[in-house]
Amino acid sequence: MSKREKTVTRSFRISQSAFKGLEDDAARRNISVNTLVNQLFLVHTKWGRFFDEIGSIRISKSTFGRLLEASSDDAVVEASRLSGLDTPRAIILAKHGTLSLSTVLDYVRSTSTYGGYAEYSEIQTQGRLVITMMHNLGNKGSLFLSSILESIFGLADCHPKITSSEHAVMIEL
């Protein structure tokens, strides 16, 4: 949440066991329960509710990595290419009503921040936007991310330069 973003005060009734779980998790993360609850609300409003609508499952990064490793490079490219055309389009349109570079960028930021695929970083340099997505999924993870990002940006008729290494994908716009 931006430090300048306006906040509202509300109260909620939750079960004692849910509150205890929130307190334990907040203490483990060394943050306040308020901060944790706000983070959970953001994950839901900016990410989860859209995936809840279309149906999704959660798997660990290590399981996803094993699935990638068990697949041929061609299969990873084709699956990620098709995935980049389907779900992102539906979510971007549900969230923004239009496909544009700015709505695609919002989707990519949200997927990284709330979807857990990669750590997202962007800098503006010499009139270019450079995005780096760092991950621990190895070469096949980079292949997956590169291919899906190519499809996602293509939704807005944008074709950035995408390069990768074993643990990162770089996008230049």
C-alpha positions in Angstrom: 0.0 0.0 0.0 1.3 3.4 -0.9 2.1 5.6 2.2 -0.2 8.3 0.7 -3.1 6.0 0.1 -6.1 7.0 2.2 -7.3 4.6 4.8 -10.6 3.9 6.4 -11.5 2.7 9.8 -13.9 -0.3 10.0 -14.6 -3.0 12.5 -15.3 -6.7 11.8 -16.3 -9.7 13.8 -14.2 -12.7 13.2 -13.9 -16.0 15.1 -11.5 -16.2 18.0 -9.4 -18.9 16.3 -9.1 -16.8 13.1 -7.9 -13.8 15.2 -5.4 -16.0 17.0 -4.1 -17.2 13.7 -3.7 -13.6 12.5 -1.9 -12.6 15.7 0.5 -15.6 15.4 1.2 -14.9 11.7 1.7 -11.1 12.3 4.1 -11.9 15.2 6.1 -14.3 13.1 6.4 -11.7 10.3 7.1 -8.9 12.8 4.2 -6.8 11.6 1.0 -5.6 13.2 -2.2 -7.5 12.8 -3.6 -4.4 11.1 -0.9 -4.5 8.5 -1.3 -8.2 7.9 -5.1 -7.9 7.5 -4.6 -5.0 5.1 -2.2 -7.2 3.1 -4.7 -10.0 3.0 -7.4 -7.7 1.8 -5.2 -6.4 -1.0 -4.3 -9.9 -2.1 -8.0 -10.7 -2.3 -9.2 -7.4 -4.0 -6.3 -7.1 -6.5 -5.8 -10.8 -7.3 -7.7 -13.6 -5.5 -11.2 -12.6 -6.3 -10.5 -12.7 -10.0 -9.0 -16.2 -9.8 -11.8 -17.4 -7.5 -14.3 -16.5 -10.3 -12.5 -18.6 -13.0 -11.4 -21.4 -10.7 -7.8 -21.9 -9.6 -5.7 -24.3 -7.5 -2.7 -23.5 -5.4 0.4 -25.5 -5.7 3.8 -25.0 -4.2 6.7 -23.5 -6.2 8.6 -26.7 -5.9 5.7 -28.7 -7.3 5.3 -26.2 -10.2 9.1 -26.5 -10.8 8.9 -30.3 -10.9 6.0 -30.1 -13.4 8.1 -27.7 -15.6 11.1 -30.0 -15.4 9.0 -33.0 -16.4 7.9 -31.2 -19.5 9.8 -30.7 -22.8 10.8 -27.2 -23.7 8.3 -27.2 -26.5 5.5 -28.2 -24.2 6.4 -25.5 -21.7 6.4 -22.9 -24.4 3.1 -24.0 -25.9 1.3 -24.3 -22.5 2.6 -20.9 -21.3 1.8 -19.3 -24.7 -1.8 -20.5 -24.5 -2.1 -19.7 -20.8 -1.0 -16.1 -21.6 -3.9 -15.7 -24.1 -6.7 -17.1 -21.9 -6.8 -16.2 -18.2 -4.9 -12.9 -18.4 -7.3 -11.5 -21.0 -10.3 -12.4 -18.9 -8.9 -11.0 -15.7 -7.6 -7.7 -17.4 -11.0 -7.2 -19.0 -12.9 -8.0 -15.7 -10.7 -5.6 -13.8 -10.2 -2.7 -16.2 -12.6 -3.2 -19.1 -9.9 -2.7 -21.7 -6.7 -4.2 -23.0 -3.8 -1.7 -23.1 -0.2 -1.5 -22.2 -1.1 0.0 -18.8 -3.7 -2.7 -18.0 -1.3 -5.4 -19.1 1.5 -3.9 -16.9 -1.0 -3.8 -13.9 -1.7 -7.5 -14.5 2.0 -8.4 -14.7 2.7 -6.4 -11.5 -0.2 -8.1 -9.7 0.8 -11.6 -10.8 4.2 -11.1 -9.4 3.1 -9.4 -6.2 0.1 -11.5 -5.4 0.5 -14.6 -7.5 3.9 -15.6 -6.2 5.5 -16.3 -9.5 8.5 -14.0 -9.2 9.9 -10.9 -7.5 9.0 -7.9 -9.6 11.2 -4.9 -10.1 11.0 -2.0 -12.6 13.1 1.0 -13.3 12.7 3.8 -15.8 16.0 4.4 -17.6 16.9 6.4 -20.7 13.3 6.6 -21.7 12.8 2.8 -21.4 10.9 0.8 -18.8 13.0 -2.2 -17.7 11.2 -4.9 -15.7 13.0 -7.7 -14.0 11.2 -10.7 -12.7 13.4 -12.9 -10.4 12.5 -16.4 -9.6 13.9 -19.7 -8.3 12.4 -22.0 -11.0 15.5 -22.5 -13.1 15.8 -22.3 -16.9 12.4 -23.9 -17.5 10.8 -21.3 -15.2 12.4 -18.6 -17.3 11.2 -20.3 -20.5 7.6 -20.4 -19.0 7.7 -16.8 -17.9 9.2 -15.5 -21.1 6.6 -17.3 -23.2 3.6 -16.3 -21.1 4.8 -12.7 -20.9 5.2 -12.6 -24.7 1.5 -13.6 -25.0 0.3 -11.3 -22.3 2.0 -8.2 -23.8 0.7 -9.3 -27.2 -2.8 -8.8 -25.9 -2.1 -5.1 -26.0 -0.3 -5.4 -29.3 3.0 -4.7 -27.5 6.1 -6.7 -28.3 8.9 -5.8 -25.9 12.4 -7.2 -25.9 12.3 -10.2 -23.5 15.5 -11.9 -22.4 16.2 -14.4 -19.6 18.7 -16.1 -17.5 18.4 -19.1 -15.2 16.7 -17.1 -12.5 15.4 -14.0 -14.1 13.4 -12.6 -17.0 14.0 -9.1 -18.2 11.5 -7.0 -20.2 12.4 -3.8 -22.0 9.7 -1.4 -23.2 
